[in-house]
Amino acid sequence: MSDAHARLRLNPHVAALPPYNAGLSLDVARRASGRDDIARLASNENPDGCSPRVLEALRGFDPSRYADPACTALREAIGAFLGAEPDRIVCGNGSEELIAAISRAALEPGRDVLTVAPSFGLHEIEPLAAGARVRKIAMREDFGFDLAALEEALRNGPALFFLSSPWNPVGPALNEAGLRRLAEAAKGLGTLFVLDEAYFEYGGDALPDAQRILGEAGLPFVILRTFSKAYGLAGLRVGYALASDAALARTIAAAKTPFNVNGAAQIAALAALADQDWMRASVAKLEVRRGALAQGLKKAGFRVAPSRTNFLFVDTGGDSAEAAAALLSEGIIIKPWREAGFERFLRVTIGTASDSERFLAALIRWRDAQ
Ligand SMILES: *Cc1c(COP(=O)(O)O)cnc(C)c1O
């Protein structure tokens, strides 16, 4: 450390954070592969883009003005869509920001947080940044949530429970009975139950109605959704939280920056929400490509988790970092999982049909060369 920094004392919780494992950029992949046609399958983006109504709505956007810091119109539209009071909704610069705001609002150093492994990185990183201790309950061998172990851990009354369902990075979703079991175990102990539904739109009709189930259980909760995935607005950064009551929503809102959701994002999210037909058509196409890729992988002998998302979690049978390096040299970006105990797995976004063909052929070539 240089002399100028010798007496600098940074927040030790933040200084010790593990890096977020973001997908590689196009540039890095182009340089590594010497190719231009990169298949970008690490970030769960929507290969269909977004609704044309979004692009139309953005034409009138005036960048010179501050946006509404309360996202009033967007929260009203989301409230009407969900059948919930707008004062229970907080919009975020992506749901990522809301994971940070919830951690900041609910945690103090030394508190306990519960989540699962493998996990969405920020469900661990943001609590650690707030000085909390994070415990993770491992996935079962059959790709299921270990409900019994989660119930037992919830009975210790963690300050915060982060769970994504449908589950990033694995793919399956809790059913109604499973969600009820976890809510019952958490209830009455002061735990804030955060259900991250980033992949809600891909979950199909049988996904439980979390708003009703968690509401009936009578515990403090937050449900997170995003416009980044099925609505195709990842680059604009907008997501939302539905809190169990308005006071909880106010405290989460107090923990974010005031002008967090920019004006273009607010306009785009309103237009995207209003075009459910585009979103549903995009999801329907995705389901066909997801089924085809899962079948191709299984036929080639890979173990694949059931998925109610826009990605697949695949057991490579070897070191997934090596598989990722081999795929990158062919211009294909996927995410090798690096969490302890899951290093054999990779997560691949369902891209276009030709992305899937390239990915499958390259993965088989890598495996056969082992
Ligand atoms: C993609 C994702 C998010 C982040 O979404 P943004 O709204 O783009 O910040 C949140 N949670 C999970 C589980 C995700 O996979």
PDBQT file of the ligand as one rigid body, heavy atoms in Angstrom, charges set to zero:
ROOT
HETATM    1  C1  LIG A 401     -31.091 -11.385 -12.852  1.00  0.00    +0.000 C 
HETATM    2  C2  LIG A 401     -31.429 -11.499 -11.402  1.00  0.00    +0.000 A 
HETATM    3  C3  LIG A 401     -31.661 -10.375 -10.608  1.00  0.00    +0.000 A 
HETATM    4  C4  LIG A 401     -31.223  -9.011 -11.019  1.00  0.00    +0.000 C 
HETATM    5  O1  LIG A 401     -32.008  -8.436 -11.854  1.00  0.00    +0.000 OA
HETATM    6  P1  LIG A 401     -31.859  -6.886 -12.184  1.00  0.00    +0.000 P 
HETATM    7  O2  LIG A 401     -33.258  -6.447 -12.032  1.00  0.00    +0.000 OA
HETATM    8  O3  LIG A 401     -31.333  -6.851 -13.560  1.00  0.00    +0.000 OA
HETATM    9  O4  LIG A 401     -30.951  -6.235 -11.192  1.00  0.00    +0.000 OA
HETATM   10  C5  LIG A 401     -32.108 -10.529  -9.328  1.00  0.00    +0.000 A 
HETATM   11  N1  LIG A 401     -32.272 -11.741  -8.797  1.00  0.00    +0.000 NA
HETATM   12  C6  LIG A 401     -32.016 -12.849  -9.493  1.00  0.00    +0.000 A 
HETATM   13  C7  LIG A 401     -32.210 -14.169  -8.844  1.00  0.00    +0.000 C 
HETATM   14  C8  LIG A 401     -31.567 -12.764 -10.814  1.00  0.00    +0.000 A 
HETATM   15  O5  LIG A 401     -31.259 -13.864 -11.490  1.00  0.00    +0.000 OA
ENDROOT
TORSDOF 0
